[in-house]
Amino acid sequence: MIDARFSFDSLRGPDWPAAVCWLAALITIGVAGYGVFSGLNLIPLTPPAIAQAAIKPVAMGLHMLSGGMALAVASLQLLLIKIQRSARWHRVLGWMYVASVLMRGLAAFALFGSSIGGLNADLGFSLLSA
């Protein structure tokens, strides 16, 4: 019979100093915050993003919002592994991460045809979203 109990020891990886892990998490959460706030139109977008948002505003907003959520949740997930908190939170954050990555991929696929890089960029981004 397979033992299905979760153990953080199997996920530890390299034993980075705590300060490095916290610094990486803070930087990642900062980038995630920019994505979330941009997706909610609380921060002005860059000119290429403005052009895409004008063509497909819902897809662009969802893409930025769910991407920011995925970054924030991944950062928290790695911190949970580092500080070895409960497996229940690990599972909840894992499901949140999967949902936000799927939403980001679907929104990225919906943005097909609106990138400033032309057809090659559209095909490349569409393959990445699949």
C-alpha positions as a Python dict, from the first residue, in 0.01 Angstrom:
ca = {
    (1, 'M'): (0, 0, 0),
    (2, 'I'): (125, 349, -85),
    (3, 'D'): (171, 594, 202),
    (4, 'A'): (-10, 912, 93),
    (5, 'R'): (96, 1127, 386),
    (6, 'F'): (270, 1450, 293),
    (7, 'S'): (620, 1528, 415),
    (8, 'F'): (802, 1856, 370),
    (9, 'D'): (1134, 1672, 394),
    (10, 'S'): (1086, 1532, 44),
    (11, 'L'): (1056, 1886, -97),
    (12, 'R'): (1333, 2066, 85),
    (13, 'G'): (1588, 2085, -196),
    (14, 'P'): (1900, 2291, -130),
    (15, 'D'): (1928, 2431, 220),
    (16, 'W'): (1930, 2803, 140),
    (17, 'P'): (1976, 3052, 423),
    (18, 'A'): (1646, 3188, 551),
    (19, 'A'): (1741, 3546, 457),
    (20, 'V'): (1785, 3447, 91),
    (21, 'C'): (1447, 3273, 85),
    (22, 'W'): (1269, 3568, 243),
    (23, 'L'): (1440, 3815, 7),
    (24, 'A'): (1342, 3608, -299),
    (25, 'A'): (986, 3583, -167),
    (26, 'L'): (959, 3958, -110),
    (27, 'I'): (1090, 4037, -459),
    (28, 'T'): (853, 3784, -614),
    (29, 'I'): (557, 3919, -419),
    (30, 'G'): (650, 4270, -535),
    (31, 'V'): (641, 4160, -898),
    (32, 'A'): (316, 3974, -832),
    (33, 'G'): (166, 4286, -679),
    (34, 'Y'): (254, 4484, -990),
    (35, 'G'): (75, 4224, -1204),
    (36, 'V'): (-232, 4218, -982),
    (37, 'F'): (-257, 4597, -955),
    (38, 'S'): (-201, 4636, -1330),
    (39, 'G'): (-470, 4378, -1399),
    (40, 'L'): (-710, 4576, -1183),
    (41, 'N'): (-611, 4901, -1365),
    (42, 'L'): (-471, 5053, -1045),
    (43, 'I'): (-126, 5105, -1203),
    (44, 'P'): (-76, 5255, -1550),
    (45, 'L'): (26, 5006, -1818),
    (46, 'T'): (323, 5034, -2053),
    (47, 'P'): (247, 5141, -2414),
    (48, 'P'): (258, 4786, -2563),
    (49, 'A'): (29, 4659, -2286),
    (50, 'I'): (-205, 4955, -2339),
    (51, 'A'): (-239, 4854, -2704),
    (52, 'Q'): (-325, 4494, -2611),
    (53, 'A'): (-561, 4604, -2335),
    (54, 'A'): (-745, 4827, -2582),
    (55, 'I'): (-802, 4531, -2817),
    (56, 'K'): (-891, 4263, -2559),
    (57, 'P'): (-932, 4427, -2217),
    (58, 'V'): (-1090, 4134, -2032),
    (59, 'A'): (-831, 3881, -2149),
    (60, 'M'): (-542, 4119, -2074),
    (61, 'G'): (-675, 4202, -1726),
    (62, 'L'): (-736, 3836, -1643),
    (63, 'H'): (-393, 3742, -1778),
    (64, 'M'): (-217, 3999, -1558),
    (65, 'L'): (-432, 3936, -1251),
    (66, 'S'): (-401, 3557, -1257),
    (67, 'G'): (-30, 3577, -1339),
    (68, 'G'): (30, 3796, -1037),
    (69, 'M'): (-170, 3557, -823),
    (70, 'A'): (34, 3261, -950),
    (71, 'L'): (361, 3437, -860),
    (72, 'A'): (240, 3533, -514),
    (73, 'V'): (105, 3186, -436),
    (74, 'A'): (423, 3017, -563),
    (75, 'S'): (631, 3243, -340),
    (76, 'L'): (420, 3161, -36),
    (77, 'Q'): (433, 2794, -125),
    (78, 'L'): (813, 2796, -122),
    (79, 'L'): (819, 2982, 208),
    (80, 'L'): (586, 2723, 360),
    (81, 'I'): (830, 2454, 257),
    (82, 'K'): (1119, 2650, 408),
    (83, 'I'): (948, 2710, 742),
    (84, 'Q'): (775, 2369, 736),
    (85, 'R'): (416, 2468, 804),
    (86, 'S'): (108, 2250, 778),
    (87, 'A'): (38, 2024, 483),
    (88, 'R'): (-319, 2155, 467),
    (89, 'W'): (-199, 2504, 369),
    (90, 'H'): (40, 2348, 122),
    (91, 'R'): (-252, 2174, -53),
    (92, 'V'): (-474, 2482, -49),
    (93, 'L'): (-200, 2698, -199),
    (94, 'G'): (-123, 2426, -451),
    (95, 'W'): (-481, 2427, -578),
    (96, 'M'): (-483, 2806, -588),
    (97, 'Y'): (-161, 2797, -792),
    (98, 'V'): (-299, 2544, -1040),
    (99, 'A'): (-620, 2746, -1084),
    (100, 'S'): (-435, 3074, -1139),
    (101, 'V'): (-192, 2918, -1389),
    (102, 'L'): (-481, 2765, -1584),
    (103, 'M'): (-662, 3100, -1590),
    (104, 'R'): (-345, 3275, -1703),
    (105, 'G'): (-294, 3021, -1981),
    (106, 'L'): (-651, 3053, -2106),
    (107, 'A'): (-628, 3432, -2099),
    (108, 'A'): (-294, 3420, -2283),
    (109, 'F'): (-449, 3200, -2548),
    (110, 'A'): (-735, 3448, -2580),
    (111, 'L'): (-479, 3723, -2649),
    (112, 'F'): (-377, 3549, -2974),
    (113, 'G'): (-357, 3799, -3257),
    (114, 'S'): (-297, 4104, -3043),
    (115, 'S'): (77, 4090, -2966),
    (116, 'I'): (306, 4357, -3106),
    (117, 'G'): (553, 4091, -3220),
    (118, 'G'): (335, 3968, -3505),
    (119, 'L'): (247, 3614, -3602),
    (120, 'N'): (570, 3456, -3472),
    (121, 'A'): (514, 3602, -3125),
    (122, 'D'): (148, 3502, -3132),
    (123, 'L'): (234, 3142, -3218),
    (124, 'G'): (508, 3125, -2957),
    (125, 'F'): (291, 3266, -2680),
    (126, 'S'): (1, 3041, -2779),
    (127, 'L'): (225, 2734, -2754),
    (128, 'L'): (342, 2850, -2412),
    (129, 'S'): (-16, 2893, -2295),
    (130, 'A'): (-114, 2541, -2399),
}
